[in-house]
């Protein structure tokens, strides 16, 4: 298991503290929240990978800068 130290703004924690179950430790509650967020992010990443074909994923690799003139580039190559 990975371990990370995080800092949470005290005033923000005061705002969410009332939503924590009375019998639950704050550290355990924060852990559950972070794990839930990570699960959602992981699922989103998996679903995006499944929906994009190889050509769609590769399309962004070779994009030219805006205003790039392919015709002029080819002409300059053979001069």
C-alpha positions as CSV (number, residue, x, y, z in Angstrom):
1,X,0.0,0.0,0.0
2,X,1.3,3.5,-0.9
3,X,1.4,6.1,1.8
4,X,1.1,9.9,1.2
5,X,1.1,12.8,3.6
6,X,-1.4,15.4,2.6
7,X,-2.4,18.8,4.1
8,X,-6.1,19.9,4.3
9,X,-7.0,23.4,5.0
10,X,-8.4,23.7,8.5
11,X,-11.4,25.8,7.5
12,X,-12.3,23.4,4.8
13,X,-12.1,20.5,7.2
14,X,-14.4,22.4,9.6
15,X,-17.0,22.7,6.9
16,X,-17.0,19.0,6.1
17,X,-16.6,17.7,9.6
18,X,-20.4,17.6,10.3
19,X,-20.9,15.1,7.4
20,X,-18.5,12.6,9.0
21,X,-20.3,9.7,10.9
22,X,-20.0,10.4,14.6
23,X,-18.4,7.0,15.3
24,X,-15.8,7.3,12.4
25,X,-12.3,8.4,12.8
26,X,-11.5,11.5,10.6
27,X,-8.4,9.9,9.2
28,X,-10.4,6.8,8.2
29,X,-13.1,9.0,6.6
30,X,-10.5,11.0,4.6
31,X,-9.0,7.6,3.4
32,X,-12.5,6.4,2.2
33,X,-13.1,9.7,0.4
34,X,-9.7,9.6,-1.4
35,X,-10.1,5.9,-2.3
36,X,-13.5,6.6,-3.7
37,X,-12.2,9.5,-5.8
38,X,-9.3,7.3,-7.1
39,X,-11.7,4.5,-8.0
40,X,-13.8,7.0,-10.1
41,X,-10.7,8.4,-11.8
42,X,-9.4,4.9,-12.6
43,X,-12.7,3.8,-14.0
44,X,-12.9,7.0,-16.1
45,X,-9.4,6.3,-17.5
46,X,-10.3,2.7,-18.3
47,X,-13.5,3.6,-20.1
48,X,-11.7,6.3,-22.2
49,X,-9.1,3.7,-23.2
50,X,-11.8,1.3,-24.3
51,X,-13.7,3.8,-26.4
52,X,-10.8,5.2,-28.3
53,X,-9.4,3.3,-31.2
54,X,-5.7,3.1,-31.9
55,X,-5.9,5.7,-34.7
56,X,-7.8,8.0,-32.4
57,X,-5.1,7.7,-29.7
58,X,-2.3,8.3,-32.2
59,X,-4.0,11.2,-33.9
60,X,-2.9,13.6,-31.2
61,X,0.8,12.6,-31.4
62,X,1.5,14.1,-34.8
63,X,-0.4,17.3,-34.8
64,X,1.2,20.3,-36.6
65,X,1.2,23.8,-35.1
66,X,-1.7,26.0,-36.1
67,X,-1.1,27.7,-39.5
68,X,1.4,25.0,-40.6
69,X,1.4,24.8,-44.4
70,X,2.0,21.2,-45.5
71,X,2.3,22.1,-49.1
72,X,5.0,24.7,-48.5
73,X,6.9,22.3,-46.2
74,X,7.0,19.7,-48.9
75,X,8.1,22.2,-51.6
76,X,10.9,23.4,-49.3
77,X,12.1,19.8,-48.7
78,X,12.9,19.2,-52.3
79,X,14.5,22.5,-53.2
